[in-house]
Amino acid sequence: MTMSARVTSAFWMSAYVRRVFVEGAFAAVVRRGSEEAGAIFVIVDRLDGTADLYSQAPQSAFGDQRPRDRLFMRVMEAAERPDLSKRIESELRFDPDLWLVEIEERTGRSFLETIDPDKL
């Protein structure tokens, strides 16, 4: 059985930022994490005072199957900035090697492959 190597977080992030720009939105890496395997969080700023937060779906959600690409799940929707900041601070205490990218997209497009956390 051959397992394909997963791309590094740094490589994935670089490709993701390019994709966001190609789609006509703006992206900025707010925090650089571990180059090899840092967890990735994405903030989608709707430019109306609210934002959505996405995190990588936990590997335990896939059982023996390993997805080909990173999958994400929305963990906060239309959140106010103070609430979003508290959540990010909490995540940073748990994992100081995480990546954080923020995109500006009025309609809330995340450009991520997502799963429904209720189906985990």
CORFENHU-V224426 format. One record per residue. N is the residue number from 0. RES is the residue in three letters. SS is DSSP state (helix for helix, strand for strand, loop for the rest). Layout:
N,RES,SS + N,RES,SS
This chain:
0,MET,loop + 1,THR,loop + 2,MET,loop + 3,SER,loop + 4,ALA,loop + 5,ARG,loop + 6,VAL,loop + 7,THR,loop + 8,SER,helix + 9,ALA,helix + 10,PHE,helix + 11,TRP,helix + 12,MET,helix + 13,SER,helix + 14,ALA,helix + 15,TYR,helix + 16,VAL,helix + 17,ARG,helix + 18,ARG,helix + 19,VAL,helix + 20,PHE,helix + 21,VAL,helix + 22,GLU,loop + 23,GLY,loop + 24,ALA,loop + 25,PHE,strand + 26,ALA,strand + 27,ALA,strand + 28,VAL,strand + 29,VAL,strand + 30,ARG,strand + 31,ARG,loop + 32,GLY,loop + 33,SER,loop + 34,GLU,loop + 35,GLU,loop + 36,ALA,loop + 37,GLY,loop + 38,ALA,loop + 39,ILE,strand + 40,PHE,strand + 41,VAL,strand + 42,ILE,strand + 43,VAL,strand + 44,ASP,strand + 45,ARG,loop + 46,LEU,loop + 47,ASP,loop + 48,GLY,loop + 49,THR,strand + 50,ALA,strand + 51,ASP,strand + 52,LEU,strand + 53,TYR,strand + 54,SER,strand + 55,GLN,strand + 56,ALA,loop + 57,PRO,loop + 58,GLN,helix + 59,SER,helix + 60,ALA,helix + 61,PHE,helix + 62,GLY,loop + 63,ASP,loop + 64,GLN,loop + 65,ARG,loop + 66,PRO,loop + 67,ARG,loop + 68,ASP,loop + 69,ARG,loop + 70,LEU,loop + 71,PHE,strand + 72,MET,strand + 73,ARG,strand + 74,VAL,strand + 75,MET,strand + 76,GLU,strand + 77,ALA,strand + 78,ALA,strand + 79,GLU,strand + 80,ARG,helix + 81,PRO,helix + 82,ASP,helix + 83,LEU,helix + 84,SER,helix + 85,LYS,helix + 86,ARG,helix + 87,ILE,helix + 88,GLU,helix + 89,SER,helix + 90,GLU,helix + 91,LEU,helix + 92,ARG,helix + 93,PHE,helix + 94,ASP,loop + 95,PRO,loop + 96,ASP,loop + 97,LEU,loop + 98,TRP,strand + 99,LEU,strand + 100,VAL,strand + 101,GLU,strand + 102,ILE,strand + 103,GLU,strand + 104,GLU,loop + 105,ARG,loop + 106,THR,loop + 107,GLY,loop + 108,ARG,loop + 109,SER,loop + 110,PHE,loop + 111,LEU,loop + 112,GLU,loop + 113,THR,strand + 114,ILE,loop + 115,ASP,loop + 116,PRO,helix + 117,ASP,helix + 118,LYS,helix + 119,LEU,loop
